[in-house]
Amino acid sequence: MRAFFRLFILPFYRIWALRHIRQEQTFRYKGLELRIPPGVFHPGIFFSTPVFLRFLEKNIDFTGQKTLDIGTGSGILGLWAAKHGALATGIDRNPAAVDCAKNNAVKNGLKLRVIESNLFNNLQQECFDIMLINPPWYARKAADRSEDAFFAGENFEYFDRLFQQMPHFCCEGAKVLMILSEDGAPEEVGKAAQRYGWAMENVYEEKRWGERFMIFSLKPTDAL
């Protein structure tokens, strides 16, 4: 069944989704209401964000925690953290996503600092207690900024940059959480993590439409 879905359904679904995000949409989740303009990752079209949100709701206390949402898109993960007491920051290299996240923070009456940044490049030196990562995970070069949310480069260059830069922004004992799909070569991501001294522990799994999503806790190998 999964093989049938991957071969015959998923390719058409992805084409539909990429077209769908070129129209303005609305997304609601437990008291949050977001407007999603064209070209910004829609958290409801793909399943990773709702899976991540359910995990965070049950497992993470954000109260007073400096939280960084990496690749914030619409701002949903950062806004969820802010709603539950975090001092939240979102970063995204897509200017449309930065404006979207800022507008959604205002719309929901929440404080979310949003910075236009290609990963950590424009982020001032500071440390965070919690990092949330819903990354691109398909091996292809993005054609434009709207595709940055899906494609991690032909050789997963996104993850090399992520794992190389991340230690400089983690507080001691920081919680680093990342969601991946079985369709996104988690083994290759794990190899990249190891190259830069990170260990990935699978702490949660959930299937949606036959696709397995995995949430990993990342820790420096020298802290284990």
N, C-alpha and C positions, 0 to 999 in steps of 0.2 A: 504493500500500500504506500509506504513511504517512497519507494523507488518510483512508483507511478506518479505520485505527487511531484517529486523533484523533476522528473523528465517531461511531464505533460502539463502540469498545472502551474508550478512555480514560475517558469519563464514568462508565461503570459501575465501572471499576477504582478510580477516585477515591472513589466512594461506598462500595465495599467496604473500601477502605483506611481511610477515616474511621471506619467501624464497627469495623474490626479493631483500631485503636489504643485502643479502649475496653476491651480485654481485656489482662491482663498477658501479656507475651511475653518471649522470650529471644533475644538476638542474639550471635553469636560471630564473631570475626574475628581470625585469626592470633594466637591466644594470649590474646585478650581475650574475656571473657564478661560480658555485660551483661543486667541485668533491666530490662525496660521496662514501667512501670505504665501503667494507663489514662490517656489524656490527654497522654502524652508522645510526641513524634515518634519513630517507630520507624525506625532507620537502614537496616533491611533491606527495608522494604516499598516504598520509593521508591528509585530508582537513583542519586540524586545522591551519597549518602554513600559507597557502595562505589567509585564512579568517583573521587571526591575522594581516598579512602584509597589507591587504587592509584597515583594521581599523586604523593601525598606520599611514599609508600614509595620510589619510584624517583628522586625529584627533590629532596627537602628533607632537609638535615641539621639536626636539632633540637638537637644537643648544646649545652647551655649557653645556649640561646636563650630569652629571655622571650617566651612565646607566649600569645596571647589567642584563645580559641575563642568567637566571637560568636554567641549563640543556641545554646548548647551542647547543649540537649536532654538526651539520655541521657549526654552527656559523651564520646562516642566519639572525636571529633577531638582533644579535649584530652587524653584518656587515651592515644591513639596518640602524641601529641607527648611526653607525660610518659614513656611507656615507652621512647622513643628519646632521652631525655636533656634534654628541655625543662624549663624552669621554667614550668609551665603554669597558666593561669587560664581558667576558663569563666564566662561571664555568660549569664543568661537571665531574662526577666521572669516566667516561669511558675514559681511556687513548687514545683509538683510536679516539674518538670524539675530544679530546683536540688537537691531532696532526692534525686532519682534519680541525678544525676551524682555527688553526694557518696557515696551508697551504692555506686555502681559503682566509684568510686575505692578505697574500703575493700575491696570484694570482690576487686579485682585487685591489691591491695597497692601502689597507686600514689599519688603525691601530686598532687592537683589541687585548687587553690583555686577554690571555686565561689561566686559572688556573685549574689544576686537583684538584677537591674538591667534597666531598660528601656533597651536599648542601653547607653550609657556613664553614665547618670544617677547611679548609685550607686557608680561606680568612682572611687577616689581618683586624684588626678593622678599618673600615672606613664607611662612609655613602654614599648612592646613592640617586640621585634625582628621578630616574625612575627605576623600576624593571619590567622585562618582564618574565612571567612564562607560558610556554607551558608544563604542567606537565604530568607525567603518570597518568592515571585515571582508570585503570581496577584493580579490587580487586583480585590480585593474586601475589604470590611471584615470582620474576624474576628468571629464571633459570641461566642466565648469564648476563654479562654487557650489551650485545646488547639488552636485553629485559628490561633493566632499564627504557628505554624511554616509555614503554607501561604499566608496572605493578607497582602499588603503594604499594604493600604488601597486605597480606591477609586481614588486617583490616585497610587499607589506612594509614599505619604508616608513609608514606612519608609526608602526610599533617600535621600530628602532629609535626614532626620535622621541617617542613617548617615554620609553623605558630609560633612555639615556638622560633625559632632562628631569624626570620625575623626582629623583632623590633630593634635589635642591629645594623642593617645595613641600616636602613632607615633614611635619612635626614628629618628634620622637613618639613611637608607638602609634602612628597614624593608621587609620582604617582606609585601605584602598580597595575599592570594589569595582569590578568590571564584568559586564555581561557579554557573552559571546553566543553564537549559534553554531550548531554542529555543521552548518553549511559554510561557515566562515573560517575553516582551517584552524581550529583551536590548537592543533599540534604545532603549527608554524608559529603561532603567537607565543606558545609556551617556549619554543626554542629561542625566540627573540628575547623573551623575558630572562631566560637563563644567561644569555650572552651578556646582559647588563646587570646581573646579580639579583634578579628577582625570582622568588618562588611563588607559584600559583596553586592555590588550594581550592578545589571545587567545593563550594559550601551550599549550593542549591541548584536544583534542576527542575524544569517544568516543560511539558510538551504542549505546543499549540499548533493545531492543524498538522499534527504529525512531526513538526519540527522541534527538536530538542534545544532548549536554551539553558545555558549554564552560567551561574554567577560565581566568579572567582574572587577570593581574597588574596591580595598580593602583599608579600612581605619581603624585605631585603634578606638575602640568604645569610648574611653575616649576623642577622638578629635572631636566627632560628637556633 
